[in-house]
Amino acid sequence: MKLIVSIVNLDDLYALTDALVQADHDTTVISTTGGFLREGNATVLTGVEDASVARVLRIIQNKCRTRMRYMQPVSAGLEGEESFLIEPIEVEVGGAVVFVLDVERFERF
């Protein structure tokens, strides 16, 4: 048994969870925040048999694509100075960070 922990962008969350449920993989979603942009993301927990790991990883890869987006950084002014806007920069968002963990024991009550 494996636990697949996937950290995904909120823009990809519903497509991912819908695809996992359609493939008969129950998931639990935890709302999280992090990364360079400090935007919302989600941590998706999926318990699977060893034989299903590759299938779930393909679903994650297909539903959580990276894409480019422009963001408007703000420069923090020094004490007594005002912040000012800097030109927008292009950053990569989306994709997934995935951990596959061994599960020693699983119980359902």
N, C-alpha and C positions, 0 to 999 in steps of 0.2 A: 504494500500500500504506500502511496506517495501523497504528499500535500504539495500542491502547486500554488505558490504565492505570486501573484502578478500585480505589479503596480502600474496602473494605466491612467491615461488622460481621461477626464470626464467626457470629452467629445467622443471617445471610443467605447465608453462603458456599456451603453445599452445594446449596441450591436454585438459586443462581445458576450454579454450575459445572455442575450437572446440566442446566439449561436450555440453557446454551451448548454443551455437548457434544451434546445432542439436536438442536440446530440446526446441527451440523457445524462448530463453532468450537472448535478446540483452545485450551486455556488453560494457563498456568503460574501457580501460586499461591506467593506468598512470604508467610510469616507475619511480621506486623509488630505494633507496639504504638504507641499514640499517642492523641491527642485529650484532651478534657477529663477523661474518666473514667480514662484510662491503662489501658484495657482492651485485650484482644487484638482485632486486626482482621487483615485480609488484603489484600494487594495482588495483584490479578488482572491478568495480562498476556494480552492477546488480539490476535493479528495478524490483520488482515482486509483484503480488497480494499476500495477506496474505496466501491463500491456497497453493501457490507454494513454500513457504519458505522451507519446509522440503525436497522437491524434489531437490531444488538447493543446499541445504546443503549436501545432499547425493552425488550429483555430485562432489562438492568440495572435500568431504572426499575421494571419490574414485579416484580422479585424482591428489590429492596433498598428496602423501604419504611421510612419513619421511624415511630417509635412513642414513646410517653411511658413513662418508668420512674422510680420513686422511688430515690434514692440517699441513703445516710446519710453526710453529710460529717463529718469529724473535725477539730476545731480543734486546730492545733498550739500547744501551750502555749509560753510564753516560757521562757527558761532558768530552771530551778528550779521551774517550774510544771507541773502535769499537763495533759494534753490532756483535752478534754471533748467529749461528743457534742452535736451541734446537731440540731434537728429535720430530718427527711428533706425533701429538696427534689425537685421533679419536673423531670426533664431529658429532652430529646429525644435518642434514640439511633437508630441504623440509618441507612438511606439510603446514598448512595454519593457519593464525590468522584471525578470522572472526567476524565481528560486524554486527548485524542486528538492523537497526534503523527504527523507525516509520517515515513515510513521511506525513507531514501535508497537503502538497499540491503538485501536479504534473502538469506541463504544457508542452505542446509540440507545438512549433511554427514553 
